[in-house]
Amino acid sequence: MSAAETLARTAYRVPFLDSLDPVTADALRDRLEPIAIAGGRVLFEEGEEADSLYVLVSGAVGVANHDPASGLIRRIARLYPPETVGEVALLSNGPRSATATVLRDSLLLRLSREAFDEIAARHPSAMLYFARLLADRLRSGAARAAPHRPMTFAVVGVTPGVSAAGFGHSLAGALGARTGCLAAWPEHADETWFHAYETEHGRVVYAADDPVCAWTRLCLRRADHVLLLAAPGQPPFPALQGVDLGTPDGWRRCDLVIEQAADAAVPRAPDPAIDALGVAMHHQVRAGRAADHARLGRLVSGRAHGLVLGGGGARGFAHLGVLRALREADYPIDFVGGTSIGAVVGASIAMGWSLDEIQAHILEAFVSSSPLNDYTLPVLSLTRGLKVDTRLRQHFGQVRIEDLWLPFLCVSANLTTGAAMVHTRGDLVGALRASIAIPGLLPPVIAEDGVLVDGGTMNNLPADLLADLERGRVLAVDVGSDLAFARMPMRSWRGRMIRRLLGVPQATPGIAQLLLRAATVSSDAQAAMAKERAAVVLRPPLAGIDLRDWAAYAAVAEIGYRHAAQRIAADGLRPWLEPAAE
């Protein structure tokens, strides 16, 4: 099929042609000019005079402008076929309000200003359509921005000891039956051929073992999502130095996949030089493990299942009951996040531990004896924090966050900057210790970035942070939203006098309870907004459970289990389990 034939067939599927009368549609179709643009090219710049509009046939375009407040580049929309690009400036007769960048090799249909003006004069219905389109654009504003929905992937081997071609075929199998995989440049293949191949298969994996050849450059240009494949401990190929594996303005994701041995019990770390390649997320995949490839497929295609666990002291034991219900139902958990005790439980999941192992670690760390009873002179805090430090290191060891089996993040609060600190890399124990450093109860963590304390002061339920990753839908477990103190009884003056005479104290919260509540109260409003980003929110009924009631472990875990099991039985988790629409 020729390029003209392919584009002509595609043009008939352009929505605004279908909405016009046949005469006007034919007139517009005749004036649409097919153009092929390589990924990374700028379609038009902010401030330029508008001379045309474009219709996306294949590929993707990113739209960004300068934020006048900060002076930084702000990404405002990611456009996919059959969106139009550049129509606002053309219709308003003003300069371009944003810069449009072709994110990967794309086919577009161009309509020049002259052709548009001529058709609008002869066929008023076309102008009416575009006027309505402009009104919709202005009304929708930021809502026009589309979520990241990658359809083409480039797997590039960056160290010795891996096969990008073999891995690419495995990934294609995990992505779905229609997914195609190409590991070499097909003979006589041009832009039209690749467009037809991508259209036929829906998703396509391009695989390249030589990181600097022409085929690799094509793979990178055609990819929505780049996966760098590495063997643990192996240095990157020297030829990679100076090679740009990203895209303009950071539009495209670039992840690192470490292919572990099939029988690996603990992930082996990649060579430190791999960090210089600049990747967004690390994935651990065991060779030949179908479940690992399936998880990777969900994570890179935006169909993964995220779990976020909120803070709440001993009430966080409910997370273990929820986890038990999820595992009994055989629901996958692909990426995890949390705050405070939720971060500790989330890290346990990301370690790849079984439910029995998680329970054993939590019992030993928090239930066998209180981790918050090494009291000291309250200069920095009521406790020394040494018991917490020792237990975290004893159970989690020296592992780094990026070397966990599952992608993981946790949150602390930076008192130096006054902002939330999101931990996605580095020492896991240091991140967890910061996330649970309740101000006044545990000493803060002094880090290079500032003074860090419990993340609950900023974001006690970071569902928004997991949703912002655009890797899939998020299930949030909230164990801290009903922490407000019960109203203390108001007594008559006679009652108060009698209590004073008898030496009975007024019913007031203790200092530890006050500190724990103070650590989360400021983030309540933020948590309420964050829950709007979750597909499903579980809120186990924990009224009456104290934040430091470590002995209530079994009862609290059972409450979490029953609540989650009831929601599962009622099909209440379906919005989390169903993949986002493509």
N, C-alpha and C positions, 0 to 999 in steps of 0.2 A: 504494500500500500504506500502511495507517495505521501509526502508531507502535506501537499495541498488537499488530498483526499482525507487524510486523518483530521486535519484542522477543519475541513468543511463538515465532516460528520460531527465533530465536537461542537462546532458553532451552533448546530441545531439544538444543542442541549443547553445553550446559554439562556438563563431564566428570562431576561428581559426581552429576548426575541420571541419566546413563547407567549409573552403577555401582550404582544402587539398584534395589530391586524396583519394579515399576510403580505400586503403590499409594502407596508412600512418595515416589516421584519426583513423582507427580501432586500429592500433598499439599504438597510443597515448592514446586513450580512455581506453585501457586495463591497462595502467600504471598510470592513474589518481586515486589518493587515496582520497576518501571522508573523510572529517573531519568536526566536529562541534566544534565551539569555542565560549565560552561565551563572552558577551559584556564586554569590559573593559580589556580584556587580550591583551598582546603585542604579535604580530605575529613574529616580529623580530626587533632587535635593530640596530641602526646606528653603523657601524664599525664592525659588526659581519661578519664572513665568510658566503658567500651565499651557502646554501645547497639545495635550492628548489625554485620553483616559485608556485604561487597559482592563481586559477581562482575563482572569486566570483560567487557563485550560488545564495545566498540570503544574506541580511544584508548589511553592509557597513564597509569600512576600511578607516581610516585616516592616511595620510602620513605626517610626520613632520621631520625636521632636525634642527641642531644648526646653527644659523646665525653667521658666524665668525666675522662679524662686531660688532654686539651687544652682542653676547654670549647668546642670548635668543632663546627659542624654536620658530621655524617658521612653521606654518601650511601651507603646500604647495599643498595638494590635498585631496579631499574627493572622494573616489571611490565607485562605485555601480556596481551590476551585469550588464553585464558579463565581467567586467574589469579583467585584469591580474595584479598581484601584485608581485613584487620582481624579475621581469625578467631581469632588467637592470644589476644588479650585477652578476646574473647567466651567462648572455651572455658575459659580459665584463671580467669575471673571477677576479673581484675585491671585496672588502668588501662592505657591505651594505652602501649606501649613505644616508639612512634615516631610521627612525623608523616607523614601521607600527603597528597601534593599531586597534583592532577590536572594532568598535564603538557600536555595539549591537550584540546580539546572531546571529551568521552567519554560513552558510554552505559554505565550500570551497572545491575545488579539488586541491590536492597537486601533483606536479610533481617533483620528486627528481632529483638531479643533475645526479646521475647514470643513471636513466631512460632516462633523456634528452640526455645525451651523447650517450647512446646506440642507441636511435631512430635517433638522428642526423647522426650517422655513417651509419645506414642502410637506412635511408630515407632522402637524402639531401634536398628534398623539404621542410621538416619541419624546417631545419636550415635556409633555405632561407626565409621562412615566419618570423621566429623570428628575423632574421637580419633586415628585413624591419620594423618589429615592433620596434626594438631598434632605428633605424634611425628616425622613426616617433616620438618616445618618446623624443629623444634628440632635434629634430627640434622644436617640439611643446613647450617644456619647461614648463613654468608656465601655458600655455594655457590648460594643462591637468587637472588642478584643476576644479572640477565640482561644480556648485552652490549647495547650500543646498536644497534638495528636499525631505523632510520628508514624509514617507509613513506609519510609525507606530507611534502611540501617546499613552502616558501613562497619564491618569487623576488620580491623587492621592489626596484624601481628606486630608487636613492638619489641619482643625479646626472642632470643633463641628458645627452642623447646616447645613451641606451640604451632598448631596448624589452623590458620584462620579459615581456610576452605572447609576443613572438617567441622570446625566449630560453627561456622556459618550455616552449614546444612542442618546441624542439630538445633540451632536457634530458629531456623526457618520452620522446622517441625514443631517447635514449641509455640510459635506464633500463630499457627493455624494451617489448615489443609491447603488453602489457596496460596499461601506464601511461596514466592519464588526465591531462588538463590542463584547468584552468578558469581563465579570465582575467577573468571577470565573474560577478556573482551571478545564478545561474539564477532565472528567474521562479518564484515560489511555493516555492522550495527552503527546507526547514526541516531540523532536525537529522536526522530520519528519512531525508530525501532524501540528505543528505550521507553518512550512514552507509551507505546502500544503494550510493551511487556508489563510495565507498571500498572496500566489500566486493567490488563487481563488478570493479574495476580492480586491486586489490592495492596498487599505488603510485599516488599522485596528486600532481601538481604544481599548486599554486595560484600564480597570477602576478598581480602588482599594480603598476601604474605610478605610481599616486598614493600616496605613502607615508603619508598621514594620513587616508584615507577609511575609511568603515565596512567596505568590502570588504577593505581591507588589514588592518584589525583582526581580521576573521574569518579571513583567511589565516594570520595569525600565531598565532591561537588554535588553529588546526587542525593546525599544522605540528609535526612532530618535528624538523625541521632547517630553519633559515632561511638563505637565501642573499641577501646584499645585492649587487645588481648595480650596478657603477659603470663609468664611462668614465675612462680614464687622464687625469690632470691636471684633471679637473672637480671643483669643490667640491660638497659635499653640499647638498641642498635645505635652505634655512633652516628650513623647517617641521619638519625632523627634530629640532631642538633640543628636548630634554626628552622625546622619544618613547622609550618602553621597547621595544626590539627583542628583548630577551632573555626569559627565563622565571624564575620563582621559584627561588632557590637554584642557578641556573646549570645546571639539568638539560638544557636544550636547547642544541644547538650553533647557533652563528651564525657563518657564514663570509662572506668577502668574495670576490666574483668580479669581476675586472677584465677587461672585454671589449676585447681588443686588436684592432688592425687585422688583416685577413686576411693581409697580407704582412709583418707585424712580424717582424723578425729578433731584436730585443732587446725585452723587455717595457718599456713606459713605466710609470713609477710613478704611483700614484693621488695625489690631492691630500692633503697632510699632515693636513688636518682629518678625513679619513676614519678615521684612527686613533682619534679620540674615540668612534667608534661601538662600539668594543670587540668585535673579532672573534677567533675562535680560529685560523683558517687563511686564507691568501691563495691564490687560484687564478687562474692566468693562462690565459685561453681566447681563442683567435683566432676572429674572426667567420667562420662558415661552415666551420671546420675540424672534420670529423667526429671525427678522432682526439682532439682536445682535448676535445670534448664527451663522448666515450666515457670518457676519463680522469676527467673531473669526475663523470660518473655513477657510476663505480666508487668514487671517493673519498667521495662523500656518502652512498652506500648501504652502505658497509662491505665492498665486494667488491674493493678495490684490491689491488695487488701492491707490497709494501714491500720495500726492499733495505737491509740494514744491513751496513756494512763495518767490520771491526775494525782496531785499531792493531797495528803490528808493524814499523815502520821500512821498510827496503828489501824486506822480505817482503810488504809491501802491494802490490808490483807484481803479485802474483798476482790482485789485484782486477781488473786490466785484462784478464787472460786469462778470468776468469769473465764479465766484461762482454761480451767478444767472443763467448763461447759463447751467452750469453743473447740477444744481438742476432742471431746467426746463426739461432737457433731462433725468432726473431720474438716473444719473450716481452716483454710490456709491463712497464715499471718506472714506477710511479705516484708514489711518494714515497720519499725517501732519508734515511738517517742514517749517522753514522759517528763514529769517534774517531781522532784523530791522523792518520796517513797515510790511514786509511779516510775521514776527514772530507774530506781534500783530493780524493780520487778521487770521493767522493760529491757534493761540490760541483761537480765538473766535469760529472758526469751531470746534476745539477739545472740547470746553465747551459744545457743543451740542446745541448752540443757533440756532434759525431759521434765515433765511435771513433777515427778518424784524428786529429781535432783534440785529443782527450784525450791520446792517445799523444804527439803532438808537444809539448804543453804539459808533460807529465810528463818527457819526455826532456830538454827544455831546462831545466826547473827542478831536476831531481834527478840526472840521469845525465851530462849534458855535463861537469859539474864538481860536486863535493860541496857541498851547501849548508851543511855543518857544519864548515868548515875556516877560518873567520875567527876564529882563536884570540885570546884576550886574557888579561890577568891575571885569574885565576879568583876574582874577588870575588863576583860574582853567578852566574857560569857560566863554562864553559870557552871558549865562543864569544860573540862580540858579538851574533849573531843578525841582523845587518844584511843578510846575504845572503838569509836566509830572508824577512825583511820585504820586501826589494826584489822578490824573485821572486814572492811571493804577490801583491803589488800590481800587478806587471807583467802577470800572467796573469789575475787576476780583476777588476782595476780597482776602481771605487768602488761596485759593485753592493751592494744590501742583500739580506739573506736572503729577505725577504718578496717581493722582486721577481724571484726566480728562476722559471724555467719550471715546476719541480717543487717541491712542498713539501719542505723540508729542515731537518734539525736536526743539530747536533754537540755534543760534550760536552767540557767542561774541568773542572778541579778547582779549587774556591775554597779557597785556604789560609786565608783570613780566617775563613770560616764553617765550614770543615771539611766541606763538602757538594759534591756534583756540581753543576755549572752547565750547564744545558741552553740552548743558543743557538737560538732560533727566529726572532729578529728582529734588526735592526740591521746594522751593517757586517759583510759576509761575511769580509773579510780579517782583521778584528780577532778574529772568532770562530775562524777557522782557526788564526791565530797562537797563540791561547790553547790550542787543542786539541792543538797539536804542541809546546808549550813544555816539553820534557823537563827536569825539575828537575836543575840542575847542568850540563846540556849547553847549554840555551838560556835566556836571561833570561826571567823570568816576565813576564806582561802585567799592568800595573797599571791596573785599571779602577775605575769608580765603585763596583762591587759588591764589590771586594776584589782580592786578589792571585791571579791565575789561572795554572795550569800544566796540563801535559798531562792530558787526560781519562782516559788509561789508568791513572792512579793511583786512579781511582774506578770507572770503568766503561769497560772496553776494548772491549766488544761490546754496545752499547746496544740490543739486540733488545727488551728490556723496555720501553724508552721509546717505540719505534715501535709495539709492540703495545698500549701504554696509550692510544694515539690512537684505537684502535678503528676504523681506516679500512680494514682488510683484513689479510690474512695476510702474514707477514714471512719473507723469506729472509735468513739470516745467513751471512756469510763470515768464518770465524775463521782468522786468520793468526798468532795469538799464543799459542795454548794450549800449544804445545810449546817454549816459549822457555827452559825450565829448562836450566841449564848441564849439559853432560854430566859424568858423574862423573869427577873428575880421578884419574889412575892413582896408586895408592898404591905407593910404592917402598920397598924394604928400606933399612936404614940404610946398607948398602954402596953402594946405588945413589944415595942422596942425597949421600953423601960424594964419590963420583966426580963427580957433577954439579957440586958446589961446587968441586972441584979444577979441573975443566975450564971453570968459569965459565958453565955452561949453566943458565939460570934455570928455576925450577919452572914447569910449565904452569898458568898462572892467567889469568883473564879480565882484559882491559884496563880502564882506568878508564871509557872511553866505553861499553863493553859492560856494565859494572857499573851505570852510571847508567841506561842504557836498560832493563835488566832490572828495576832497582829501581823504575822508573816504572810497571811493569805488574804486579809480583808481588802487590801488595796487592789487586788487582781480580780475581785469578784465580777466587776462589770466587764473587764476584758475577757474573762472566761465565758461570760454569757454571750459575748459576740463571737468568740472562738467556736462555741458549740454550733453556731449557725453554719460553720464550714464543714461540720461533720455530717456524714450520711445518716448515722444513727448515734444516739447518745444513750448510754446505759447509766442509770442513777440508782444503785442499790439502796434500799431503805435502811439507813445507818443512824437514824436519830437515836440519841442516847449513848452512842459509842464514843468514848473519849479519845482524843488524839494520841494519848500515851498509854492506852489500855492494851499493852502488848500481850497480856495474858488472855485476851479475848480472841486470840488468833483463830481458833477452830470455829467459833461462832460467827465471826465476821466473814471468814472465807465461805462458810456455808450460806450466809446471806447473799454474798455475791454470786455463788453458784446457782442458787434457786432463782434469783432474779434473772440471770442470763438464760437459764434453762427455760424459764417461762416465756421469755421473749423469743427464744429460738422456736419453741413449740408453737407459738402463735404466728410464726413466720415474720417476726418483727425485725429481723436482720436482713431481709431481702434487699432494701436499698443499699446496704453495704456490699452485699455479695454480687449484685448485678453490675456488670461492667458498664462504664460510661458509654453513652451513645457515640458512635463514630461518624 
